[in-house]
Each structure stands twice: as C-alpha cells, then as structure tokens.
Amino acid sequence: TTCFVSGVLGATHVEIEQHLEMGRKLLAAGQLAEALSHYHSAVEGDSKNYLTYYKRAAVFLAMGKSKSALPDLTRAIQLKPDFLAVSGHRQLLTTSLFFRNLTFLKFPQLQRSPDQDEARNQLMRANELEELQEEAHAAHHRGDYSTTITVLDRVVELSPWDPESRELRAECYIRLGDPRKAIQDLTPTTRLRNDNRGAFLKLSTLHYDLGEHQESLGHVRECLKLDQDDKECLSRYKQVKKLSKQLDSAEEHIQEERYQDAIDKYESVMRTEPNVLYYTNKAKERICFCLVKNKMPAMAIDICSEAHQRDPRNINILRDRAEAFILNQDYEKAVEDYQEAREFDMENNEIREGLERAQKLLKLSRKRDYYKILGVNRSANKQEIIKAYRKLAQQWHPDNFREESEKKEAEKRFIDIASAKEVLTDPEMRQKFDSGEDPLDPESQQGGGQGGQGWPFHFNPFESGGNYHFKFHH
C-alpha cells in the first residue's frame, strides 16, 4: 500500500511540473489562454503549492485581469509569507514589478524591494488600467464608439495581451465601418484564448465581406479544427467553400479564354451570394470583360454600364466599356471612358495606350471608316466582310448608272467599298486599321495610297472611262 501511494504521489508531482513547464513556455510565447489552462491544472493538482498560484496570477495580470490575479497572489503569500522578502526568490518573479505593487497595496507591512519607486509607478499604471477599462465600457454602452477606441488605445498599450480589450475595440471598428482595423485587433486574440472560435468566425466573416474568400476560408477552417461540429462555423465553411470554388473556376475559364463558361460561373456567384455587394460587383465587372472578349458589344455596354454605376472609379470597367464602344464604332464614347479612367490612374500604361488608340480611331472615323463603308461590325469575320462587299459592289457598280454625276458618285463609292474590302480581308492591314492607323492613307503610310484616292490595286479602272469590265477578287 505504501508503495502504491508513493507511486501515485510521484506521478502527480511529475504532472504538476509538466503543467508548470508548459505554462512557462506558452507564457513566453504569448499564448496566454493556453498557459492559463495549464496553470489551472497545476493549481487543481496541488492547492498547497504557492508557486502554482503565483504563476497563474502572472498570466491573469498579463491578460489585464488584475482583479483575478490578486486572489492568487494573496493565496501565494498566505502559503509562503516570506515569498517577496527573500532575495533568493527574486529570479522567480517573471513579472515581479507588477506583482509587487499589488502585493504592497494589500500587504503594506511587507519589506519593500530596492526598486520601490518603479513598483510605485507600476501601481499607478495598474490603477490607470482599471479606470480606463471602466471608462471604455461606459463609452461603449452609450454607443460612443470613437471615444471607446481612443480609451482602448491606451488600455492595449498598457496591457497588449488582453484579448477582451482588443475584441471590444474590434467591435467598435466594425460599427464605424473600418473592418481592416477590426481584423488587426482580432487576429492576435485567436492566440490569447484557448478556444476562440468566435474570433475565427468573425475574422472569416470580415474577410468574406471584403472579398478575400481565401483568407475567409482559412479562418473558418481554424474554427472547425477546434470543434468540427460547431454549427455556425460549419455553415460558414460550406458557404465560403462553395463561393470560393465558383470564383476560382470562373477565373480559370478566363485564363483558358472560355469566356462564356466564365460568364456562367459568375452568374452562379451572384446566385450563391446575392447579399454581399463585393461579389455582385466583381461578377458584373468580369462578365463585362468576357462579353467584350466574345465581341458582343451591345450586351457588353449594358453590363459594363451597370457595373460602372456600382463602382464608378473602377478603371477596368471603364477600359472594358471603352473597348465595347470601339467594337460598336462609337469612338467618341470610347475616348470619354478612357479619359475618365486616365483621371483615376495617370500612370497606367494600358489606359494611356487605349486612349491614344481610341483617339486615332475617332480621327480616322471622321475621314474614312472601312467598317462603316461595308456596314459590318468590327467583330465581323472574313466571310461576313466579303459578303457585304459583294452586295455593295453590285449595288454601286458604275455600269448601273447613266447620268454622269451619278456615275462619278458611284465610282467614288465603289473605290471606297473595294478599299474597305482590301484592308479588312488582309490580317496585317486590318490590324493596323484596328490600332488607329489607315494603311491606305498616304499621310500615315509612305506611298500607302494610290493616286491619293486609296485605290488598293495597281490601277484605277475608272481613269480611262467608258468600260467598267473587270473581275472581282475575293
């Protein structure tokens, strides 16, 4: 029996030492909630050990809970009255100055240490901390969130490891519409409590509302690590996971130039999350982009305009709508959109180059626009261009007119029609024209125009007059 009792007591002592050692390491790492849990276990294991009470008080005080620390410190001194008076124990006092001021407040008869003045200063700080905490809670209760934050700034300065003050300040930032600062305050609290699922859930929500779905997913996963059956965290996880998958898939489709698939995915995003403006706005912006890439200018202009109303300073939307206007041959509006985008970002080279191109196209359109001559969209393919050319060439062939004045007008129109067909069916020439340069304009191309009229072949069949018999080249 004696051996059995001795074995049990020895095992208990080892366990207590393990709890004290783990508590010490966690306290040094700033993981106060975990440290406190180990010191709780140490106190429960040996209620007669003054050191366990002292170390638990150290954690309470580091967390800004002076009222919780004082009973533990009192018990430590009751168990060992000479604790603070014996110099041999000074090395044990990891937060000695803060403890001394509380000790002297409750036990003024004890011998003071040489650093009495500094202890007195620490006592003043402890009193200030308690008064500030009460002031902060009073300001928060009456809804004065700005004042609450100002007071808590000083509280956190005095007690940086106090999770409650950081959580309260984060709530005030949320109320005042500053989620970024709320995130800064909440992030360290996840390490200051043993089980802070509430902070992880709130961080997940804040990141989610900011459109940072990957960060949101990371925090809600941490919440589920603490309790995989937590209903709120599980519900949040399913929502964020679904939306995150849709967003990532949509962007992959865009990278692969599968623009219609991307449009479908972004429409799914809006159905999945209709209540957070960021995701609806983002979906509208990207659908606008995809419609431009798919050369659907009318639909693109409508969607881009809606996206622009939602986010007026978004230069990507202005750029995409400008490109839709170019496809729609409305160069003036394209220039206006690029100019507006440039006002928001003067250093953006893509916007600068787009504006220059739109201005060139506007200038060209006031001279000769090959797309308008043939009556085709800028997105027309070669077959559509040739079809339009044949129809117009037959309509405006000079043989169809008898009056001299009508023949001359028909000749001019016919030359323009042939020039348009020549430029728009040649990939290199069309690329130049789409960039704002007329490949048949002698002003922009050395030797680019024939006879100053832009006739694309080696001769003008109308110069000799009379017979207009020639073969169409398709």
SULRA-V896174 format. One record per helix or strand of 3 or more residues. SS is the DSSP state (A for helix, B for strand). FROM is the first residue (numbers start at 1). LEN is the number of residues. If there is no record, write none. Layout:
# SULRA-V896174
ss->(SS:SS)
from->(FROM:FROM)
len->(LEN:LEN)
This chain:
# SULRA-V896174
ss->(A:A:A:A:A:A:A:A:A:A:A:A:A:A:A:A:A:A:A:A:A:A:A:A)
from->(2:32:50:66:87:96:116:145:163:179:197:213:231:259:277:297:315:331:349:370:382:398:404:427)
len->(27:14:13:14:6:11:26:14:13:14:13:14:25:14:17:14:13:14:17:5:14:3:21:8)
